[in-house]
Amino acid sequence: MPVINCTATTGLPPGRVLAALTDFTADRPRIWPSLDPRFYQAHQLAETTAEVTEGSAFAGGVWERARYDWSAPGTVRITVLDSNAFEPGSSWTYQVTPAGNGSRVGLRIERRGRTLKGRLLAVLLRITGRPVFCGDLRKALAGLTAA
């Protein structure tokens, strides 16, 4: 199972980063540019949880229906419920902490391939996942800073 860990820093306060991670409006694909708007759909929103479908155009389209949980302070955990590539239980965890006048954002991604596409992507993630996902995180944070 590929596990990807990375960190990024931003001048944004932790509350602003957490608000972006839990923004399930139609602006979400703009905030997080690696998301393909064709896949985005919010199904259920509650005070500290959400169930959404998201995906990217990579490899002909990879989508997942996931449960977001931000009930623990500074943490947003995303657990895959269904996907065309990855097993349920695969996850993303964001940990946002104060750092000077801004924030440190830690990201941990755990992926288990479910389909042939997912198993092939899992192999690819072992090789290129860290620079791709860490780069996407830095780009999204830079976009939030510029907004």
N, C-alpha and C positions, 0 to 999 in steps of 0.2 A: 504494500500500500504506500503510494507516494505521500510524503509529508513535506510541506513547504513552509518554511518560516522566514519572515522578513520583518523589518521595522522601517519606519519612515518618521521624520519629524516635520512639523509644520508650525507656523506662527499662529495658527488658529487655536482658540481655547478648546479644551476637551468637549465642552457642551456643544460647540458648533460642529465638531467632527461627529459626535454621537447623533446629533440632529440630522446630519446628512446621511448617516448610515441607516437611520430609521425613517427617512422621508419616503413615503410610499405614494406620493402624488404622481401625476403624469410627468413631472419633471425628473423623475428618478433616472431614466436613461441619459438625460443631459448631465446630471450630477455625476453619474458613474458611466463614462463614455464607452466602456467595454461591453455594456449591456446593449443588446439589440432590441429596439422598441417593438419589433414584431412579436417577441416572446413575452414581453412584460404584461403581467396582469396581477393586480392585488385581489385576493379572494376574500380575506378575512383580516380585519384590523381590530386589535384590542389595546388596552392600556400599555402593556409591555410585551406584546407578541403580535406577530403578523404571519399570514400564510400567503405566499406569492409565488408566481411562476416567473422565472427570469432565464435568460440565456444569451448566447453570443452566436454570431454567424460563423465562427471558426469551425472548420471541418464539416461544412455543410449544415451547420446548426446543432448546437448543443444546448439543451434546456433542462431545467430542473424546477420542480415544485418543492419549496422549502419552507420551513418554519423558522422565523426569526424570533429570538428571545433576548430581550435587553433588561430583564428583571434584576440582574446582578449589576451593581454600579460599575460603570466604566467598561462593561463587556457587552458585546453583541455576538451571540452565537447563532449560527445558521445551520440547520440540520436538514439534509436532503430527505424528502418524503418519497419522491418519484423523479425519474429522470430517463432520458433516452440514452444515457451513457453511463451514469454512475449509480452505485448501489445506495439504497436508502441507508441513512446513518452516516454517510460521508458528510463532512462538515467544513465550515469556515468559522474561525473565531477571531474577532477583533478585540484587542485590549487597548483602551485609550487612557493614557495617564498624563498628568501635567508634566511639562518639561520646560523650565524657564518661563518665558512669556507665552509659550505655546503648548504643543502636545507631542507626545511620542505615541505612535500607533503601531502596535504589534499585530501581525497577521499570521495565523496558523491555518493551513489548508490540509485536510486529510481526504484523499480520494481513493475509492476502490471501484475499479471498472465493473460494470454490470453487463454490458453488451460487448460485442466484438469491437465496436467503435470505442467504447469506454476503456476496454483493456488496452487497445492501441494508444489511446490518449494517455493512459496511466504510465505507459512506458515512455512516451514523449515528455510527460511531466517530470519524470525522474531526471531527464536531460536538460530541458529548457524551462521548466515550470517556474523556478525561482526568479530568473531574470524577467520573465514575462509578467507574472503576477505582481512582483515587487515594483516593476516599472509602471504597471497599470495603477497601483496604489499611489505612487508618487505623482503620476499625471492627474489623477482624480483630486488629490490634495492640492496640487498646484492650481487646478481649475477652481476649486472652492476658494482658495486664497485670492485669486484674481476676480472673482465674482463680487 
